[in-house]
Amino acid sequence: EGRCLEAAPFPAETLGEWQHKTRVSPHVPYAMTHDDIFSNGGMANMVNWDYTIMGERMAKDERCAGPGLAAYFVKGALDRNIPLHTNTSAEELVMDGDCVVGVRAVHRERELFVKANRGVVIGVSSFERKKELSRRIGAMLDPVSMVMDSIQGTHLRMAGEAGAQIARVPDVSMLGFHVPGEEQEEGVPLWRGALPFMGMPHSLVVNSRGQRFANEAFYRSVYFGLEEIDAMTQTYKNYPCWVVMDHQSRQKYPFGSVMPGERMPAELGVTADTLEELAEKTGIDAAGLLNTVTTYNGYCEAGEDPDFKRGTFPWGAMMAGDPNHKPNPNMGPINQGPYYAVRLHRMAGGGITGSGILADQHCRAMGWDNQPINGLYVTGNSQVRIDNGALMQSGITNARGITHGYLAGRHAAGKPSDLLPKALASGDFE
Ligand SMILES: Cc1cc2nc3c(=O)[nH]c(=O)nc-3n(C[C@H](O)[C@H](O)[C@H](O)COP(=O)(O)OP(=O)(O)OC[C@H]3O[C@@H](n4cnc5c(N)ncnc54)[C@H](O)[C@@H]3O)c2cc1C
């Protein structure tokens, strides 16, 4: 019912010249902690947040959430006189026999060689922005992405040349949308995750037959629905899909950067006075949509969703719901025009892909002979997740990356962690 780990507001001016070399994120209100957000009603109640605190923090450039966490790490490196290079692309590992001894990088068309006395740690995230890799390795057709444009799969190429194994656990198909005109970086469209918005009251998600297929307020349920393939037609049963909202939703709740009560940008989706007209404009089956909405509206009276259990998971209620909405924070009828539909797009990984380099407990990259590659470590999203079966656990990728970076550092420094052998010896788990 909260965050496992939260960065306290970080005063970015203490970074000196690095204050302006580090980024804030277009995805999060970077001057708010999760406590600030949830104690004032969560994403649904954005209009009730404490904007005085936000304004003061922004004026002082105090960073919270991901941008705050990243800034703490930059400060940690600066305080230890660890050189940092921007605009420098790691291109290739330098090998001495089967041992990794350095990196070849390129800085503004100039080659730069870095010698590694203890080892190289690869932490260049995943391959999400590279469409062909998302297709072939992530098995996703035409996905969009909300991560930075530089996330291009360098780890697979670099570690692959050193003989590292690639492994895959299930990817997490997220859904997203693009508000026209918004850019992630110059010339790169900004894709926003639909997750916090599609589970709010007065909205639901339907396929082209106008049918719901998941608990819209719980990403794992959406994932399994999205992945379903109709064997007879060899097509995705539930993709493409749309989020459908009514006037009440637009009056009360934000949708990405479109604030409550603000007019929906015309190119973002479709607006119609009736559900029939909405179906006609989107191509969704009208009878199916009407039937679904009538059934769903009936469920809203008791606040119970017998089909998909919307509103029954604490995670969905907190992250994608309105705690002030009774009796169910995720359910409210869709019965007041005008109505809105926004086509949702499949997003590669959502910042957390299912594939990467296989590593051992010291985060050493593993070769195809199942032996660690000398001098090569891997962390963050570059290392494959190992949580197989029921999809990734929300919100722990950063904790995983931090822990793995620490374990890699310990091993490279000649002080490998003995926690895992100790835990195994204790017999508490296998
Ligand atoms: C909107 C959003 C919300 C999220 N919320 C959470 C959350 O609540 N909790 C959580 O734990 N996780 C969350 N995540 C996921 C988390 O942010 C990522 O999993 C994490 O940042 C990955 O860390 P990383 O170090 O592997 O990669 P990144 O943080 O992406 O860093 C990789 C760096 O490598 C650089 N790079 C790439 N290629 C090269 C190259 N060839 N040479 C040099 N540099 C290169 C990139 O520019 C980048 O700076 C969220 C992600 C998003 C997008």
The ligand as an ORCA input file, in Angstrom:
! r2SCAN-3c Opt
* xyz 0 1
  C       7.097      6.375    -16.710
  C       7.958      5.343    -16.027
  C       7.680      5.018    -14.713
  C       8.458      4.083    -14.043
  N       8.197      3.832    -12.718
  C       9.013      3.011    -12.032
  C       8.828      2.802    -10.638
  O       7.910      3.331    -10.036
  N       9.686      1.991     -9.983
  C      10.712      1.360    -10.632
  O      11.477      0.650     -9.984
  N      10.911      1.537    -11.956
  C      10.096      2.348    -12.672
  N      10.297      2.538    -14.022
  C      11.350      1.771    -14.694
  C      12.729      2.330    -14.411
  O      12.727      3.711    -14.616
  C      13.739      1.681    -15.354
  O      13.595      0.292    -15.271
  C      15.151      2.084    -14.955
  O      15.345      3.468    -15.135
  C      16.172      1.352    -15.795
  O      17.439      1.694    -15.326
  P      18.723      1.406    -16.192
  O      19.873      1.956    -15.435
  O      18.741     -0.006    -16.615
  O      18.502      2.246    -17.532
  P      18.275      3.797    -17.750
  O      17.869      4.484    -16.500
  O      17.402      3.926    -18.944
  O      19.740      4.319    -18.101
  C      20.456      3.826    -19.206
  C      21.395      4.925    -19.644
  O      22.305      4.384    -20.629
  C      22.470      5.337    -21.659
  N      22.929      4.635    -22.863
  C      22.234      3.831    -23.719
  N      23.048      3.359    -24.686
  C      24.266      3.855    -24.439
  C      25.547      3.707    -25.084
  N      25.714      2.977    -26.178
  N      26.615      4.373    -24.559
  C      26.470      5.157    -23.448
  N      25.319      5.312    -22.788
  C      24.220      4.668    -23.283
  C      21.117      5.985    -21.785
  O      21.227      7.238    -22.423
  C      20.695      6.088    -20.318
  O      21.154      7.292    -19.742
  C       9.532      3.450    -14.729
  C       9.808      3.777    -16.062
  C       9.030      4.713    -16.719
  C       9.379      5.045    -18.154
*
